[in-house]
Amino acid sequence: MTATTPTTPLRAGVVGLGWAGQQHMDAYASLPGVELVAIAGMEDGPRAELGEKYGVTRRYSDWRDLVADGDLDVVSVAVPTFLHAPITVGALEAGIHVLSEKPIARTAAEAQTMVDAAHRSGRVLEVAFNHRRRGDIEALKAAIDAGQIGRPYHARAIWLRRAGIPALGSWFTNREMAGGGPLIDIGVHVLDYALHLFGEPQVTAVSAVTHSELGARGRGGAKSDKQHVGSAYEVEDLASLLLRLEGGGSIVLETSWAAYRPAGDEFGITLYGTEGGADLRVVDYAPAGELTIFTGEGEEVEDIAVTADAGRGHLAVVETFLEHVADEPNWSHWDGSLALDRARVIDAAYESARLGAEVRLTPATAGLDADSTTTTETQEA
Ligand SMILES: NC(=O)c1ccc[n+]([C@@H]2O[C@H](COP(=O)([O-])OP(=O)(O)OC[C@H]3O[C@@H](n4cnc5c(N)ncnc54)[C@H](O)[C@@H]3O)[C@@H](O)[C@H]2O)c1
């Protein structure tokens, strides 16, 4: 990486030409102080079209050629999950700051190699959790921070689809490539925004069940142009978790790609607090969901409908990443450890489902600092 002055825009690359990669391309193309100069992806048509759209002439079919390109400052990684770790580690070792798509990796062990590479290289590693940057989640967080519901002690958080397996037979349903099903794919967003709304408590134990009933029988697939890798359906299509939090709080998290329920896609959270409650429901990707705060007592009960804007999603994620890249004295603060923490919870959930037992998460040090070495141990349910 070469030195950058305020008059020299950062040079950005994006690996991955799908929906996710295009969110990052849009952001780099529209934000000040950065220039999208290289893209990579295996599909010839989209690579040419996106190259034309964004005026990018450095176009590669393999991520290694993009990383070896030589003068990139930042790269976004928006590829199948099994490639997050090798690309991230390769880019960090080349001195490039990395913004990876969620989930950080297939497992916490793999995620740890990415965090270690961030420490070794001294570069920034961040993971795109764009749901917490939605306007409705930000409005709910502001209400909680203003004390409107008191101390939240329990939540039910969901992301449920009737028939939304990203594509039967694609990398998403291949265990080796994806690491899991809806829990690691969309449940990770729910886990992130729920813990964010609670103020980042440590998760102390996870009890989970997973089911694979529909995808395995060829049901529940979404219409998609995703490339087929020809695998059988190898992951869950529904997961349900009970998370115990430090301080006594709890979260029930339920997520499905496919289940016989009202058609479409729904995510949100219902929160109970000591002074009030909140309910956020987002149906079929509405830009802003229905958010209600419940307060009062006895005759004075009040339900407040909160109007939220759409928020900026990926644009905000990329903007914050670039702000952190501009803040060199604090690069070591942005090492991917929050996303690693999410991966530990998801590992524990899959382990709990496999064992039929609660799995405890034991922090060696409290909090989400870079040196945290949380370990897992099982406990009979
Ligand atoms: N944050 C979000 O809201 C969100 C939404 C969708 C997907 N995602 C995440 O983004 C990632 C990609 O998902 P998607 O739906 O865009 O996938 P996709 O299958 O549509 O696209 C994957 C891209 O990766 C490219 N790729 C694969 N191997 C490569 C290689 N060796 N070198 C270069 N490019 C390679 C493919 O050519 C393709 O362009 C996943 O991690 C997914 O979890 C995040």
Ligand as a Chemical Component Dictionary entry (heavy atoms), coordinates in Angstrom:
data_LIG
# 
_chem_comp.id                   LIG 
_chem_comp.type                 NON-POLYMER 
_chem_comp.pdbx_formal_charge   0 
_chem_comp.three_letter_code    LIG 
# 
loop_
_chem_comp_atom.comp_id 
_chem_comp_atom.atom_id 
_chem_comp_atom.alt_atom_id 
_chem_comp_atom.type_symbol 
_chem_comp_atom.charge 
_chem_comp_atom.model_Cartn_x 
_chem_comp_atom.model_Cartn_y 
_chem_comp_atom.model_Cartn_z 
_chem_comp_atom.pdbx_ordinal 
LIG N1  N1  N 0  -24.900 -8.122  3.991  1  
LIG C1  C1  C 0  -25.901 -8.559  3.250  2  
LIG O1  O1  O 0  -27.033 -8.093  3.366  3  
LIG C2  C2  C 0  -25.647 -9.681  2.266  4  
LIG C3  C3  C 0  -26.604 -10.016 1.298  5  
LIG C4  C4  C 0  -26.294 -11.039 0.391  6  
LIG C5  C5  C 0  -25.081 -11.721 0.492  7  
LIG N2  N2  N 1  -24.191 -11.379 1.468  8  
LIG C6  C6  C 0  -22.905 -12.095 1.608  9  
LIG O2  O2  O 0  -22.083 -11.746 0.487  10 
LIG C7  C7  C 0  -21.325 -12.864 0.060  11 
LIG C8  C8  C 0  -21.646 -13.143 -1.409 12 
LIG O3  O3  O 0  -23.043 -13.402 -1.526 13 
LIG P1  P1  P 0  -23.792 -13.200 -2.919 14 
LIG O4  O4  O 0  -25.226 -13.500 -2.669 15 
LIG O5  O5  O -1 -23.424 -11.889 -3.529 16 
LIG O6  O6  O 0  -23.116 -14.389 -3.741 17 
LIG P2  P2  P 0  -23.160 -14.726 -5.286 18 
LIG O7  O7  O 0  -23.071 -16.200 -5.400 19 
LIG O8  O8  O 0  -24.275 -13.995 -5.977 20 
LIG O9  O9  O 0  -21.800 -14.070 -5.826 21 
LIG C9  C9  C 0  -20.541 -14.572 -5.431 22 
LIG C10 C10 C 0  -19.460 -13.946 -6.277 23 
LIG O10 O10 O 0  -18.181 -14.458 -5.828 24 
LIG C11 C11 C 0  -17.378 -14.690 -6.984 25 
LIG N3  N3  N 0  -16.293 -15.628 -6.744 26 
LIG C12 C12 C 0  -16.359 -16.910 -6.350 27 
LIG N4  N4  N 0  -15.129 -17.465 -6.326 28 
LIG C13 C13 C 0  -14.258 -16.490 -6.713 29 
LIG C14 C14 C 0  -12.840 -16.437 -6.920 30 
LIG N5  N5  N 0  -12.054 -17.505 -6.711 31 
LIG N6  N6  N 0  -12.287 -15.272 -7.317 32 
LIG C15 C15 C 0  -13.058 -14.185 -7.549 33 
LIG N7  N7  N 0  -14.406 -14.188 -7.375 34 
LIG C16 C16 C 0  -14.989 -15.330 -6.987 35 
LIG C17 C17 C 0  -18.377 -15.226 -7.985 36 
LIG O11 O11 O 0  -17.808 -15.189 -9.294 37 
LIG C18 C18 C 0  -19.549 -14.283 -7.766 38 
LIG O12 O12 O 0  -19.392 -13.120 -8.532 39 
LIG C19 C19 C 0  -21.685 -14.000 1.025  40 
LIG O13 O13 O 0  -20.744 -14.044 2.050  41 
LIG C20 C20 C 0  -23.037 -13.597 1.594  42 
LIG O14 O14 O 0  -23.231 -14.080 2.908  43 
LIG C21 C21 C 0  -24.444 -10.368 2.319  44 
# 
loop_
_chem_comp_bond.comp_id 
_chem_comp_bond.atom_id_1 
_chem_comp_bond.atom_id_2 
_chem_comp_bond.value_order 
_chem_comp_bond.pdbx_ordinal 
LIG N1  C1  SING 1  
LIG C1  O1  DOUB 2  
LIG C1  C2  SING 3  
LIG C2  C3  SING 4  
LIG C2  C21 DOUB 5  
LIG C3  C4  DOUB 6  
LIG C4  C5  SING 7  
LIG C5  N2  DOUB 8  
LIG N2  C6  SING 9  
LIG N2  C21 SING 10 
LIG C6  O2  SING 11 
LIG C6  C20 SING 12 
LIG O2  C7  SING 13 
LIG C7  C8  SING 14 
LIG C7  C19 SING 15 
LIG C8  O3  SING 16 
LIG O3  P1  SING 17 
LIG P1  O4  DOUB 18 
LIG P1  O5  SING 19 
LIG P1  O6  SING 20 
LIG O6  P2  SING 21 
LIG P2  O7  DOUB 22 
LIG P2  O8  SING 23 
LIG P2  O9  SING 24 
LIG O9  C9  SING 25 
LIG C9  C10 SING 26 
LIG C10 O10 SING 27 
LIG C10 C18 SING 28 
LIG O10 C11 SING 29 
LIG C11 N3  SING 30 
LIG C11 C17 SING 31 
LIG N3  C12 SING 32 
LIG N3  C16 SING 33 
LIG C12 N4  DOUB 34 
LIG N4  C13 SING 35 
LIG C13 C14 SING 36 
LIG C13 C16 DOUB 37 
LIG C14 N5  SING 38 
LIG C14 N6  DOUB 39 
LIG N6  C15 SING 40 
LIG C15 N7  DOUB 41 
LIG N7  C16 SING 42 
LIG C17 O11 SING 43 
LIG C17 C18 SING 44 
LIG C18 O12 SING 45 
LIG C19 O13 SING 46 
LIG C19 C20 SING 47 
LIG C20 O14 SING 48 
# 
